[in-house]
Amino acid sequence: MKKTSQEVLSSVLKTTQMGQIGIRSVLDTSMRPGLRKALQSQLREYDSIETEAHAIASQRGWEVRELDPAVRFMSDMAARMKLGGRGSDSKIADMMILGNTRGMIKSLKNIHRYDNQDQQVQILSQKLLDCETANIRQMESFL
């Protein structure tokens, strides 16, 4: 089943929001400066993609769906519970890789089910996929 441009853009938005929640939920944990710097950079990239998604939606007059507040809360709590209040760099990197992998899968499904009606949406969807891929590579060194 093909997805509309608006559906793909909503998915991009939700995926970036999940990435931001995941990163923010571990940033108050003790970690090496290099890992913290990498996560802060990834957070800025997700924020940039989210901002771009909102701008595209605004230009088109679309209302895009964001993450439900309950999903936000549960995702944050789940990440904090996995760390148990004190995570190792390896555990944090593992969690980030798993989250990015889920994001990659969602992005690939969107790209395969999208008929590329809107070039800006297609480019942003590919940008998110590239971001997820780069994030995984970056986290591998912290395992």
N, C-alpha and C positions, 0 to 999 in steps of 0.2 A: 504494500500500500504506500503510495507516494505521500510525502509530507509537503505541506505548504511552506512558503517562505516564513510566514508568521510562526508556524509551529517549530520550525528549525531555529528561528531566532529565540523563541522562548526556551528551547532546550539549551542553547548556547548560554543564555542568561542564567538558567538554573545550575548548569554545570560550573560556571565561574563562581557562583555563589557558594556552591558546595565546597569548591576548592578553597575559597577564602575562609569558610567556617573551619575546615580541617586544619588549615595553617594556624589560624588564630587560636584554636583550641590547644595547640602545643607550644606556642611562643612564650608562654609564661613558665615553661619547663626549663630546667638547667640543660644547656647543650653547648657544644663547641662553638666558638665565634663563627667559624666557616659555615656551619650548618645554619646558624641563625641568619647570617647574611644571605645565604641561598634561599631560605624560606621567605625572608622579607622581600627579596627580588621577585620570587614567584607570586607573592601576594600582590605586589604592584602590577605585575603582568595580568593577573586575573582581574584586578580592579580596572585596568585599562580596557580589557576586552568587554567587561560588563558595561563600562561607560559608553563604549562604541555601540554595543547592542541597544542600549537605551536611546542613543542618538539616532540610530537607524529606525527604530520603532517610532520615535517622535517625528522624524521626517516623513514617514509613511502614514502617520495617523493611526498606528496600530496600538492596541493594548496587549502587552506581552505578560505572560504569567510568570510570576516570581515564585521562589520557594515559599511554601507555607511556613508560618512562624513555628508551628509544632515540629515540622521537619527540621528546621534550623536548630531548635532547642535539643531535640533528640540526637541529632548528628553531633552537636557539640558535646553533649553528655557521653555519648558512646565513645568518642575519641578520648575524652578525659579518663573514662573508666579503663580503656585499653592501656593507657599509660600508667594507671594506678598512682597518679600523683608524682611519679618520678620515672621518667623514661630515659633510656639510653639513646645515644645518637642513632645506633643501629635500629632500635625499635621505632623511633620517630621516622627514620628514612623508610623503613619497611611499610609503615602506615601510609606515608605519602606516596610511595610507589603503588600500593594497592589502590588508593584513591585515584591516582592519575590513570591507572590502567582501566578502572571503571569509566573514567571520563573519556579515555581514548575509545573504548568500545562504543559508548554512546555517540561520540562524534562520528565514528566510522559508519555506524548504522544510519545516522542522519544523512551523511554524505551519499550513501548508497541508495537511500530512499527519497532523495531530493532531486527534483527535476531542473534545478539550477535556473529558476525563473528570475531570481534577483541576484545579480552579480555581487553586490555588497554583502548580502547574507552568505553567499557561497564562499567568498573570500574570508569573512569573519569566522565561519565554521572551520575552514581549513587552518586559519590562524590558531584557533583553539586546539585543534588536533596537533599542530606543530608544537604548541606550548606544552601540551601534556607529554608529548614524546620527549621534548628537551628536559622537562622536569624529571622524568624517570631517569634519563641518563645522568642528570646532575646528582640525583639522590643515590645512585649506585655506589659512589665513592664513600658514602657514609655508612654502608651496611657492615 
